[in-house]
Amino acid sequence: MNKIKRTLSIFKSRGSLPENDAQEEDPEQVLEEQDEHEHDRESPRPPRERRKHHRRSRRNRVRDRDDDGSSSRRHHTPHPASSNSLDSKSRMGESLAYSEEGREKLPERIVQWPPVGYTFRDKLSQGKAMELVATGVPVFKGLWREIPHASDEYYALFVEILGNGGAGTDRAFVFKAAFAADSFYMLEPKEDAHYGWETLEQPSMAFCYGVLPGTVTLNHWVGLAGRPNPAIELRDSGVLPRDVALGMILERLQYLETGWQFEEDRPEIMYKNLYKTLLKDPDRLLSPHKGMERQIADLITVLSRHEWIDFSKPHNQIVAKFFVSEDIEEEKLRLFLLQVLLSIELDWRIHSKHHSEDAKARLLLQLPPWIAWDLALARKWRDCIGLDAVEPWVSGVRINYIFKAKERQIKALRKFARAMKWPNLAGVDRILRAKATENLDDLTIDASAYFSGLILPGTTLPWLIMNTLIDCDDDPDALELTGLTHILPNTGFQYKNASFWSSTCIIGKVLAPTCRETAGWIGPAICSPDLDRTQVIRTAQKPPRHRITKVDVMSMRKRSDPLGPPAEVYPVADYVLPVPDFTNVLNANRIEKLAITEVPGVGAVRKGNAPGTYRASIIFAIHGRSWPLHLSHDVQFISAYPCSEGPHPLFHDYEHRVVRADEILEIRDWGNLNPAPGSGSGSGSGSEPRQKSKSEADSDEMVLVVEAWGVKDNEVLARAWCAHWGLSAVVADVRRGCVACAVREAYAAGVVVVILIEGEEEEGR
């Protein structure tokens, strides 16, 4: 606990910081020393006819992931370490390297290359190159952050995206406030987090869903490569909890329910209520722990003991099962409520008015992960759960919980049902109207968790809301929809005349362009004739062929720079202007069938309520032929970040090849990730076996750009092809950004496919 005690020393009178903290090395100076990329800091290299960008093959990146870019240097501020300098006051849309200060006016929008007044023989100064090439482009910066009290092998990864001229973001906005419960801002309650590292859960759910259905943000894609969840370290100490009766726990919870009665201005009473009732003070005779910082340390120490529930573990994150179940043992209930009470006592002390905001922030970001989850539970409990006036506890007396957020949760569930176009919407409305006026006594655990609002951050929210919707459906067929859980994320179901898939299921990701995505669910989608009218399934999914690494993240700014490598001058001939071609749109492609087949020896085997395992394929009808694509891999589709002042020129070394949606069926080894001969999708019905139309032997780094506009089925075709071969992709709406910026983002993300669409305005999720 020595590190915790050192951290707690920041709490002084009225929260002032110690003198040595004030003299610490300037964090901005530390970050500046790490910058190896700013154009004005690198030694200019002699110009040459064709500049080559610094890139490495994917195979080499896998081999030397620990040899480059993974500096052991630790950053002592709440801001993550970065491969580039970063002003801590910067915000989205403000670029330091590509600042527009000092410019008289923005340049005219470029419609041709070379631009008017230039030829391919001209060379540009750095300032002019930035003006013509980099105005309004997003700049991708990789960052990492250490996990408090964990070894170096645990870390979280992030991306900060700057410089797009305020054109927007790649994040979907929240459809209803209740759907934001999947993310928890650690410092102070607020509507939204500006950065991924500000939230408790990692990867941050606030940066999960992309603007386009079935997509994720670049931040989430990068976060999946982190290792943010160390194993809990159990400690024994001299500070022990007392054997507190359940009645005393309930009384104290009621007393602290509002917080205005907390005794922070009466230290003697605060000490007595903590150590005479809840904890044992080992120094009560010689040096009693009356200081608030010592009480905080004692509470952290006690909550680190092995008997408490670790809420950072996914199987413990449905909190309702620990206090609303009729089958729960009295001793387990007592221990759970005692853990809640100790967490609330800790939270009130950390957020005391006697502590400065800076001191609170520094402590909160240094807490062990399992303690941070206890604080999340404490705040959620205070906001969502109340207790009726209770008499002194007598064994067998029922505790009446007040769900403060019930009305809000019912309204959100009704909105969710309408957004999903639920088949039995009238029946659900009847049940919800009744639930709004009666006690919620006959609910399942998931429904109790949802209606209470006591939802921990992370991946549980989509499953709670869908299971609650099913519980509120009075159709007898709905009783068969069991086994949906966040522990098995690759699941979905067919119900009446539609199918519904989780956002983490590859079927949902691929079919999303034809559906709507809300609160982690995609639907209503097409039915499969291979499934029963009402059936839940789990899809067999392999991991993608390639994942981004920490080395890739920390070098992404250098690998995706809009100007290319730094130089004294920038030849106009080094850039091209890619523009989309809308003249030859594919209109002869339609989804023919969603095919579901049982996995031999596995599909029919079910453990308890767990659904059976099945393989999924989509059969497309293209020019009169049937083309099956197997949804074999759990790939990700990354929503492209928007740009402004486009289209932008693209540095020549960002190699890419543009194809129409149906032409990808001829490509079988893109990225050299599928070397096995003969492995591929079936050819069209009645056709002869096909040979590769072009060798892709040099496509290890080249990005395949698929023009998938036209009917939505074209985008589904492109996504299905990616899922078939195991290639994640950037999905770019050309109304929000240009081709060049999408290709650069693919290089930043370490993926080799870009899917271009002409999208529509999306509603919130």
C-alpha positions in Angstrom: 0.0 0.0 0.0 3.0 2.3 0.0 2.2 3.7 -3.5 -1.4 4.4 -2.3 -0.1 6.2 0.8 2.2 8.3 -1.3 -0.7 9.2 -3.6 -2.8 10.1 -0.6 -0.2 12.6 0.6 -1.6 15.0 -2.0 -4.5 15.7 0.4 -3.5 18.6 2.5 -5.5 21.3 4.2 -8.2 22.5 1.8 -6.7 20.2 -0.8 -3.5 22.1 -1.4 -0.7 20.3 -3.2 2.7 19.7 -1.5 5.6 21.9 -2.5 7.5 19.2 -4.2 4.6 18.5 -6.4 4.5 22.1 -7.5 8.1 21.8 -8.6 7.7 18.6 -10.6 8.9 18.4 -14.1 6.6 20.1 -16.5 4.5 17.3 -18.1 4.2 19.2 -21.3 8.0 19.3 -21.5 8.1 15.5 -20.9 5.7 15.0 -23.8 7.7 17.4 -26.0 10.8 15.3 -25.4 9.0 12.3 -26.7 8.0 14.0 -30.0 10.1 12.6 -32.8 7.7 13.6 -35.6 6.9 17.4 -35.6 8.1 18.8 -38.9 9.9 21.7 -37.4 11.9 19.5 -35.0 13.2 16.7 -37.3 16.4 17.3 -39.2 15.3 17.9 -42.8 16.6 15.4 -45.2 17.8 16.2 -48.7 15.0 16.3 -51.2 14.8 13.6 -53.8 12.6 12.8 -56.8 10.3 10.3 -55.0 10.1 10.2 -51.2 9.3 6.8 -49.7 7.2 6.6 -46.5 8.6 4.7 -43.5 6.5 1.5 -43.3 7.1 -2.1 -42.2 5.4 -5.2 -43.4 2.8 -6.7 -41.1 4.9 -9.8 -40.5 7.9 -7.6 -39.4 5.6 -5.6 -37.2 4.5 -8.7 -35.4 8.1 -9.9 -34.9 9.5 -6.6 -33.5 6.5 -5.3 -31.6 8.7 -5.0 -28.5 11.7 -3.5 -30.3 10.2 -0.2 -31.4 7.8 2.3 -30.0 7.1 0.6 -26.7 9.1 3.0 -24.5 9.3 2.0 -20.8 9.1 5.7 -19.9 6.2 6.4 -17.6 4.2 9.5 -17.6 3.4 10.9 -14.2 0.4 13.0 -15.2 -3.2 11.8 -15.8 -2.6 12.3 -19.6 -1.4 9.1 -21.3 2.0 8.9 -22.8 2.2 9.7 -26.5 4.5 9.2 -29.4 3.9 12.9 -30.2 3.9 16.1 -28.3 0.4 17.1 -27.1 -0.8 20.3 -25.4 -2.9 19.1 -22.5 -5.4 21.9 -23.2 -6.0 20.8 -26.8 -9.4 19.5 -27.8 -10.8 17.6 -30.6 -10.6 19.5 -33.9 -7.5 21.6 -32.8 -4.2 20.5 -34.3 -0.9 21.7 -33.0 1.2 20.4 -35.9 -1.3 21.7 -38.5 -2.4 25.0 -36.8 -3.9 27.6 -39.1 -2.7 30.5 -37.0 -1.1 33.2 -39.1 -2.8 32.4 -42.3 -4.7 35.2 -44.0 -7.5 33.0 -45.2 -8.3 29.3 -45.9 -7.3 28.1 -49.3 -9.8 27.4 -52.1 -11.2 23.9 -52.1 -9.0 21.7 -54.3 -10.9 20.2 -57.2 -7.8 19.1 -59.3 -4.2 18.1 -58.8 -1.9 19.9 -59.5 -3.9 22.8 -58.2 -4.4 25.9 -60.3 -1.1 27.7 -60.8 1.1 24.7 -60.2 2.6 21.9 -62.3 4.0 18.5 -61.5 7.5 19.9 -61.7 6.9 22.4 -58.8 8.1 21.9 -55.3 6.2 23.2 -52.2 7.6 24.7 -49.1 6.5 23.1 -45.8 4.0 25.9 -45.1 2.5 25.8 -48.6 2.3 21.9 -48.5 0.5 22.1 -45.2 -2.0 24.6 -46.7 -2.7 22.6 -49.9 -2.5 19.1 -48.5 -3.2 19.1 -44.7 -5.9 21.8 -44.2 -8.9 20.1 -42.5 -7.3 16.6 -42.4 -7.6 14.5 -39.3 -4.3 13.7 -37.6 -4.1 10.4 -35.7 -2.0 10.2 -32.6 -1.4 7.0 -30.6 -1.3 7.2 -26.8 -0.9 4.7 -24.0 -1.5 4.8 -20.3 -0.2 2.5 -17.6 -2.6 0.7 -15.3 -2.2 1.8 -11.7 -0.6 -0.7 -9.3 0.0 -3.2 -12.2 3.1 -4.5 -13.9 4.3 -3.1 -17.2 2.6 -5.8 -19.2 -0.8 -4.1 -18.5 -1.7 -0.9 -20.3 -4.5 0.9 -22.1 -4.2 2.3 -25.6 -6.0 5.3 -27.1 -6.1 7.6 -30.1 -6.4 11.3 -30.2 -7.6 12.7 -33.5 -6.9 16.4 -34.2 -7.1 18.9 -37.0 -10.2 18.1 -39.0 -11.5 21.7 -38.8 -14.4 20.9 -36.5 -16.0 18.6 -39.1 -17.4 16.3 -36.5 -16.4 13.0 -35.0 -16.6 9.2 -35.6 -18.7 8.6 -32.5 -22.4 8.0 -32.5 -24.4 10.2 -30.2 -26.5 8.5 -27.5 -30.1 7.9 -28.4 -31.4 8.2 -24.8 -29.6 9.2 -21.6 -30.4 5.8 -20.1 -28.3 4.2 -22.8 -25.2 6.1 -21.6 -25.0 3.9 -18.4 -22.5 1.6 -20.2 -19.8 4.2 -19.5 -18.6 5.8 -16.2 -16.7 9.0 -16.0 -14.3 8.7 -13.1 -13.6 12.3 -12.0 -16.9 14.1 -11.7 -20.4 13.3 -13.1 -20.9 14.8 -16.5 -22.8 14.1 -19.7 -19.9 13.0 -21.9 -16.2 12.1 -21.7 -13.8 14.1 -24.0 -11.1 11.3 -23.9 -11.2 7.6 -23.7 -8.9 7.5 -20.6 -11.4 9.5 -18.6 -13.7 6.5 -18.2 -13.5 3.5 -15.8 -14.2 0.8 -18.3 -11.5 0.0 -20.9 -11.9 0.1 -23.8 -14.2 3.0 -23.2 -17.8 2.4 -24.1 -18.3 6.1 -24.6 -16.0 5.7 -27.6 -17.3 2.3 -28.8 -20.1 2.8 -31.4 -19.3 4.4 -34.7 -21.5 6.8 -36.6 -22.4 4.1 -39.1 -24.4 1.1 -38.0 -22.3 -1.9 -37.1 -19.1 0.1 -36.8 -16.8 1.0 -34.0 -14.6 4.1 -33.6 -10.9 4.1 -34.2 -10.4 4.6 -30.5 -12.3 1.4 -29.7 -10.4 -0.5 -32.4 -7.1 0.6 -30.8 -8.4 0.0 -27.3 -9.0 -3.7 -28.1 -5.3 -4.1 -28.4 -4.6 -3.0 -24.8 -4.3 -5.1 -21.7 -6.2 -3.0 -19.1 -7.4 -5.7 -16.7 -4.7 -7.1 -14.4 -5.5 -9.8 -11.9 -6.5 -8.6 -8.5 -3.8 -8.4 -5.9 -5.1 -9.5 -2.5 -3.6 -8.0 0.6 -3.9 -8.7 4.3 -3.4 -5.8 6.6 -3.9 -4.7 10.2 -7.0 -2.8 9.3 -10.0 -5.1 9.5 -13.8 -4.7 9.0 -16.0 -5.3 12.0 -18.8 -7.8 12.2 -21.6 -5.4 11.5 -25.2 -6.4 11.9 -27.4 -6.0 8.8 -29.7 -3.6 10.6 -26.8 -1.2 11.3 -25.7 -1.4 7.7 -29.2 -0.5 6.5 -29.5 2.4 8.9 -26.2 3.9 7.8 -27.0 3.5 4.1 -30.2 5.4 4.7 -28.4 8.1 6.6 -25.9 8.6 3.8 -28.4 8.3 1.0 -28.5 12.1 0.2 -25.0 12.9 1.4 -25.8 16.2 3.0 -25.5 14.6 6.4 -22.0 13.3 5.9 -19.9 14.4 8.9 -16.9 16.0 7.0 -17.0 19.1 9.2 -17.2 17.1 12.4 -14.0 14.9 12.5 -14.7 13.4 15.9 -18.1 12.1 14.8 -16.8 11.0 11.4 -14.0 9.0 13.2 -16.5 7.4 15.6 -19.0 6.4 12.9 -16.2 4.7 10.9 -14.0 3.1 13.5 -16.5 2.3 16.2 -19.0 0.8 13.8 -17.4 -0.4 10.6 -13.6 -0.8 10.9 -11.0 -1.5 13.5 -8.3 1.2 14.0 -5.0 -0.6 14.8 -3.5 2.7 16.1 -6.5 3.8 18.2 -4.4 4.1 21.4 -1.2 5.9 20.2 -2.2 7.6 16.9 -5.9 7.3 16.0 -6.7 7.7 12.3 -8.7 11.0 12.6 -7.2 12.5 9.4 -9.3 12.0 6.3 -6.4 10.9 4.2 -5.6 8.1 6.7 -9.2 7.0 6.7 -9.2 6.9 2.9 -6.1 4.7 3.0 -7.8 2.4 5.6 -10.9 2.0 3.5 -8.8 1.2 0.3 -6.9 -1.4 2.3 -10.0 -3.0 3.7 -11.7 -3.1 0.3 -8.7 -4.9 -1.1 -9.4 -8.0 1.0 -10.3 -11.3 -0.6 -13.8 -11.6 0.8 -15.3 -8.8 -1.3 -16.9 -9.1 -4.7 -14.6 -8.0 -7.6 -16.9 -6.0 -9.8 -14.3 -5.6 -12.5 -15.0 -9.2 -13.5 -17.7 -9.6 -16.1 -19.5 -12.4 -14.3 -20.1 -10.1 -11.3 -21.4 -7.1 -13.2 -25.1 -7.9 -13.0 -25.3 -6.3 -9.5 -29.0 -7.0 -8.9 -28.3 -10.7 -8.4 -26.5 -9.8 -5.1 -29.4 -8.1 -3.4 -32.8 -8.6 -5.1 -32.8 -12.4 -5.5 -35.2 -14.2 -3.1 -32.7 -17.1 -2.9 -29.8 -15.1 -1.6 -28.4 -16.1 1.8 -28.6 -13.5 4.5 -24.8 -13.6 5.2 -24.1 -13.0 1.5 -26.6 -10.1 1.4 -25.0 -8.6 4.6 -21.5 -8.8 3.1 -22.6 -7.2 -0.2 -24.4 -4.3 1.6 -21.4 -3.8 3.8 -19.2 -3.6 0.7 -21.6 -1.0 -0.7 -21.5 1.0 2.5 -17.7 1.0 2.8 -17.5 2.1 -0.9 -19.9 5.0 -0.2 -17.9 6.0 2.9 -14.8 6.0 0.7 -16.4 8.0 -2.1 -17.7 10.7 0.2 -14.3 11.2 1.7 -12.5 11.4 -1.6 -15.1 14.0 -2.8 -14.9 16.0 0.3 -15.2 19.8 -0.1 -11.9 20.0 1.7 -10.0 18.5 -1.3 -9.2 20.4 -4.4 -10.4 19.1 -7.8 -6.8 18.5 -8.9 -6.1 16.4 -5.8 -9.3 14.3 -6.3 -8.4 13.7 -10.0 -4.9 12.6 -9.2 -6.1 10.1 -6.5 -8.9 8.7 -8.6 -6.6 8.0 -11.5 -4.2 6.2 -9.3 -6.7 3.9 -7.5 -6.3 0.1 -8.0 -8.8 -1.0 -10.7 -11.0 -3.1 -8.3 -11.3 -0.1 -5.9 -12.3 2.2 -8.8 -15.1 -0.3 -9.6 -16.3 -0.2 -6.0 -16.5 3.6 -6.3 -18.6 3.2 -9.5 -20.9 0.9 -7.6 -21.2 3.4 -4.7 -22.2 6.3 -7.0 -24.6 4.2 -9.0 -26.2 2.9 -5.7 -26.6 6.5 -4.4 -28.2 7.7 -7.6 -30.5 4.7 -8.2 -31.4 2.8 -5.0 -33.3 4.0 -2.0 -34.4 2.1 1.1 -37.8 2.3 2.8 -37.8 3.3 6.4 -36.7 0.1 8.1 -37.2 -1.1 11.6 -34.4 -2.8 13.5 -33.5 -5.9 11.5 -35.3 -9.1 12.4 -34.3 -12.2 10.4 -36.8 -12.9 7.7 -38.1 -9.3 7.2 -38.1 -8.2 3.6 -36.1 -5.2 2.5 -38.0 -2.8 0.3 -35.8 -1.2 -2.3 -36.9 2.0 -4.1 -35.9 2.2 -7.7 -35.4 5.9 -8.2 -34.7 5.7 -11.9 -37.7 3.4 -12.8 -39.7 6.0 -14.7 -36.6 7.0 -16.8 -35.8 3.3 -17.5 -39.4 2.5 -18.6 -39.4 5.4 -21.1 -36.0 4.4 -22.5 -37.2 0.8 -22.9 -40.3 2.0 -24.8 -38.1 4.0 -27.1 -35.8 1.0 -27.6 -38.7 -1.3 -28.5 -39.9 1.2 -31.1 -36.5 1.7 -32.6 -36.1 -2.0 -32.9 -39.7 -2.3 -34.5 -40.4 -5.0 -32.0 -42.9 -7.6 -33.4 -45.2 -7.5 -30.4 -45.0 -3.8 -29.6 -48.6 -3.5 -28.5 -48.2 -6.2 -25.9 -45.0 -4.6 -24.6 -46.7 -1.3 -24.2 -49.5 -2.9 -22.1 -47.0 -4.4 -19.7 -44.9 -1.3 -19.4 -47.9 0.8 -18.6 -48.7 -1.6 -15.8 -45.1 -1.6 -14.6 -45.1 2.2 -14.3 -47.8 2.1 -11.7 -47.1 -1.0 -9.7 -44.3 -2.4 -7.6 -41.7 -4.3 -9.5 -41.8 -7.5 -7.4 -42.1 -10.2 -10.0 -39.1 -9.4 -12.2 -36.2 -11.5 -13.4 -32.7 -10.6 -12.2 -31.9 -8.8 -15.5 -35.2 -6.9 -15.5 -34.6 -5.8 -11.9 -31.1 -4.7 -12.8 -32.4 -2.7 -15.8 -35.4 -1.0 -14.0 -33.3 -0.2 -11.0 -30.8 1.7 -13.2 -28.0 0.1 -11.2 -26.0 -0.8 -14.3 -22.2 -1.0 -14.1 -20.2 0.4 -17.0 -19.1 -2.1 -19.6 -20.9 -4.5 -21.8 -23.9 -5.5 -19.7 -26.3 -2.8 -20.8 -27.4 -4.2 -24.2 -28.1 -7.6 -22.7 -30.1 -6.2 -19.7 -32.3 -4.0 -22.0 -33.0 -6.8 -24.5 -33.7 -9.4 -21.8 -36.0 -6.8 -20.1 -37.8 -6.2 -23.3 -38.3 -10.0 -23.8 -39.6 -10.2 -20.1 -42.2 -7.5 -20.9 -43.5 -9.3 -24.0 -46.7 -11.2 -23.2 -46.5 -13.4 -26.3 -45.9 -17.1 -25.2 -43.3 -17.4 -28.0 -41.1 -14.9 -26.2 -40.6 -17.4 -23.4 -38.2 -19.3 -25.7 -35.8 -16.4 -26.0 -33.5 -17.4 -23.3 -29.7 -17.6 -22.9 -28.8 -14.0 -23.9 -25.9 -12.9 -21.8 -22.9 -10.6 -22.0 -20.7 -13.6 -21.3 -21.6 -14.9 -24.8 -21.5 -11.7 -26.9 -21.7 -13.4 -30.3 -25.4 -14.2 -30.1 -28.7 -13.2 -31.6 -32.1 -14.5 -32.3 -35.0 -14.9 -34.7 -38.4 -13.8 -33.5 -41.5 -14.0 -35.6 -40.8 -12.1 -38.9 -37.4 -10.6 -38.0 -34.0 -11.3 -36.6 -32.0 -9.3 -34.0 -28.3 -9.5 -33.5 -25.9 -8.0 -30.9 -23.5 -5.4 -32.1 -20.7 -7.8 -31.2 -22.0 -10.6 -33.4 -20.6 -10.8 -36.9 -24.0 -11.4 -38.4 -25.2 -8.0 -37.0 -22.0 -6.2 -38.1 -22.4 -7.4 -41.7 -26.2 -6.9 -42.0 -26.1 -3.5 -40.1 -26.4 -1.3 -43.3 -29.9 -2.7 -43.9 -31.0 -2.2 -40.3 -30.7 0.1 -37.3 -28.3 -0.1 -34.4 -29.6 1.0 -31.0 -28.1 0.4 -27.5 -25.9 -2.4 -28.7 -28.5 -4.2 -30.9 -28.9 -4.4 -34.6 -32.3 -5.1 -36.2 -34.8 -5.8 -37.4 -32.8 -7.9 -40.0 -33.8 -10.5 -42.5 -35.0 -13.9 -41.3 -33.2 -17.1 -42.0 -35.3 -20.0 -43.3 -32.8 -22.4 -41.5 -34.0 -21.2 -38.1 -37.2 -21.8 -36.2 -39.7 -19.0 -35.9 -38.4 -18.3 -32.4 -34.8 -19.3 -31.8 -31.6 -18.0 -30.1 -28.2 -18.9 -31.6 -24.6 -18.4 -30.9 -22.4 -17.8 -34.0 -19.0 -19.5 -34.5 -16.5 -16.7 -35.0 -12.7 -16.9 -35.5 -10.6 -14.0 -34.5 -9.6 -11.6 -37.3 -6.4 -12.3 -39.3 -4.7 -9.2 -38.0 -4.9 -7.0 -35.0 -3.2 -3.7 -34.3 -0.3 -3.8 -31.8 1.1 -1.4 -29.3 4.0 -0.7 -31.7 1.5 0.1 -34.5 -0.5 2.5 -32.2 2.6 4.4 -31.0 3.8 4.9 -34.5 0.5 5.6 -36.3 1.1 9.4 -36.5 4.3 8.9 -38.4 2.8 6.1 -40.6 -0.2 8.2 -41.6 1.2 11.7 -41.9 -0.7 13.6 -44.7 2.6 15.2 -46.0 4.6 12.0 -46.0 8.2 11.9 -44.6 9.6 15.3 -43.6 11.7 17.1 -46.2 13.0 20.5 -47.1 10.6 20.7 -50.0 7.6 18.7 -51.1 7.3 17.9 -54.8 3.8 18.3 -56.3 4.4 15.1 -58.1 4.5 13.2 -54.8 0.7 13.6 -54.4 -2.4 12.4 -56.2 -6.0 13.5 -55.8 -8.3 10.4 -55.4 -11.9 11.1 -56.2 -14.9 8.7 -56.0 -16.4 7.4 -59.2 -20.2 7.4 -59.1 -20.7 6.7 -62.8 -20.6 2.9 -62.7 -22.8 1.8 -59.8 -23.5 -1.9 -59.2 -27.3 -2.4 -59.2 -27.4 -6.1 -59.9 -26.6 -7.3 -56.4 -29.2 -8.5 -53.9 -29.1 -10.5 -50.7 -30.6 -13.9 -51.5 -30.5 -15.7 -48.2 -29.1 -15.7 -44.6 -27.9 -19.3 -44.3 -27.4 -20.8 -40.8 -25.9 -24.3 -40.3 -25.3 -26.2 -37.1 -21.7 -26.8 -36.1 -21.3 -30.6 -36.2 -21.0 -32.0 -32.7 -21.3 -28.6 -31.1 -24.4 -26.9 -32.4 -26.9 -29.2 -30.7 -25.0 -29.3 -27.4 -26.4 -26.7 -24.9 -25.3 -26.2 -21.4 -28.3 -25.0 -19.3 -29.8 -22.0 -21.1 -26.8 -21.4 -23.4 -27.8 -21.3 -27.0 -26.5 -23.7 -29.6 -23.5 -22.8 -31.9 -24.1 -22.2 -35.6 -22.2 -21.1 -38.6 -23.5 -18.2 -40.7 -23.2 -17.4 -44.4 -24.9 -14.8 -46.7 -25.7 -15.8 -50.2 -25.8 -13.0 -52.8 -27.5 -13.0 -56.2 -25.2 -11.1 -58.6 -26.0 -11.0 -62.3 -28.0 -14.2 -62.0 -25.5 -16.2 -60.0 -25.4 -17.2 -56.3 -22.3 -16.2 -54.4 -22.0 -17.6 -50.8 -19.7 -15.8 -48.3 -19.1 -17.3 -44.9 -19.2 -15.0 -41.9 -16.3 -16.8 -40.3 -14.2 -14.1 -38.7 -15.1 -11.6 -35.9 -13.7 -8.6 -37.8 -14.3 -5.0 -36.9 -15.6 -2.2 -39.2 -14.1 1.2 -38.2 -16.2 4.3 -38.9 -14.0 6.8 -40.7 -13.3 10.1 -39.1 -14.7 13.0 -41.0 -12.6 15.7 -42.6 -13.2 19.3 -43.9 -12.0 21.3 -46.9 -11.7 18.1 -48.9 -11.1 16.3 -51.1 -7.5 16.1 -50.0 -4.4 15.0 -52.0 -2.8 11.7 -50.9 0.9 11.1 -50.7 1.9 8.6 -53.4 3.4 6.0 -51.0 -0.1 5.4 -49.5 -0.7 2.7 -52.2 -4.2 1.7 -52.8 -6.3 -0.1 -55.4 -9.9 0.9 -56.2 -12.5 -1.8 -57.2 -16.2 -2.0 -57.5 -18.2 -4.0 -54.9 -18.7 -7.1 -57.2 -15.0 -7.1 -58.3 -13.9 -8.1 -54.8 -15.3 -11.6 -55.4 -12.3 -12.2 -57.7 -9.8 -11.2 -54.9 -8.8 -14.1 -52.6 -5.5 -13.2 -51.0 -5.5 -9.5 -50.2 -2.9 -8.5 -47.7 -1.2 -11.9 -48.1 -3.1 -13.1 -45.0 -4.7 -16.1 -46.6 -1.9 -18.0 -48.4 -3.5 -21.4 -48.4 -4.4 -22.3 -52.0 -7.9 -23.4 -52.8 -9.4 -21.7 -49.7 -12.1 -19.3 -50.6 -15.7 -18.7 -51.2 -17.7 -20.9 -53.6 -17.9 -19.6 -57.1 -21.2 -18.6 -58.6 -23.7 -21.3 -59.3 -23.0 -23.0 -62.6 -19.7 -21.3 -63.1 -16.3 -22.9 -63.6 -13.6 -22.6 -60.9 -12.1 -19.1 -61.1 -8.5 -18.1 -61.2 -7.2 -14.9 -59.7 -7.6 -12.1 -62.1 -4.6 -10.3 -60.8 -1.8 -11.3 -58.4 -2.0 -9.7 -55.0 1.5 -10.8 -54.0 2.5 -7.2 -53.4 -0.6 -6.2 -51.4 0.9 -6.7 -48.0 0.6 -2.9 -47.3 -1.6 -1.8 -50.2 -5.1 -0.7 -49.2 -8.1 -2.1 -51.1 -10.7 0.6 -51.7 -14.2 -0.9 -52.4 -16.7 1.4 -53.9 -19.9 0.1 -52.4 -22.5 2.8 -53.1 -25.8 2.2 -54.6 -28.1 -0.3 -52.9 -27.4 -1.2 -49.3 -26.7 -4.8 -50.3 -23.5 -3.6 -51.9 -22.1 -2.5 -48.6 -23.3 -5.8 -47.0 -21.4 -7.6 -49.8 -18.2 -5.8 -49.0 -18.6 -6.4 -45.3 -19.4 -10.1 -45.8 -16.3 -10.4 -48.0 -14.2 -9.0 -45.2 -15.8 -11.4 -42.6 -15.1 -14.3 -45.0 -11.4 -13.5 -45.3 -10.8 -12.1 -41.8 -10.0 -8.6 -42.8 -11.1 -5.6 -40.7 -12.0 -2.5 -42.7 -12.5 1.3 -42.5 -16.0 2.3 -43.6 -16.1 5.8 -45.0 -19.1 7.9 -45.9 -17.9 10.1 -48.8 -20.4 12.8 -47.7 -18.5 13.3 -44.4 -14.9 12.7 -45.6 -12.7 12.2 -48.6 -11.0 9.1 -50.0 -7.5 10.2 -49.2 -8.3 10.6 -45.5 -10.0 7.2 -45.4 -7.0 5.6 -46.9 -4.7 7.3 -44.4 -6.9 6.1 -41.5 -6.6 2.6 -42.8 -2.8 2.9 -42.7 -3.1 4.4 -39.2 -5.4 1.5 -38.0 -3.2 -1.1 -39.7 -6.0 -2.5 -41.9 -5.9 -3.1 -45.6 -9.5 -2.5 -46.7 -11.6 0.7 -47.1 -15.3 0.5 -47.9 -16.7 3.6 -49.5 -20.4 4.4 -49.1 -22.7 7.3 -49.7 -24.6 7.2 -46.5 -27.6 8.9 -45.0 -28.1 10.9 -41.8 -28.0 8.5 -38.8 -30.2 8.8 -35.8 -28.6 8.4 -32.3 -27.8 5.1 -30.7 
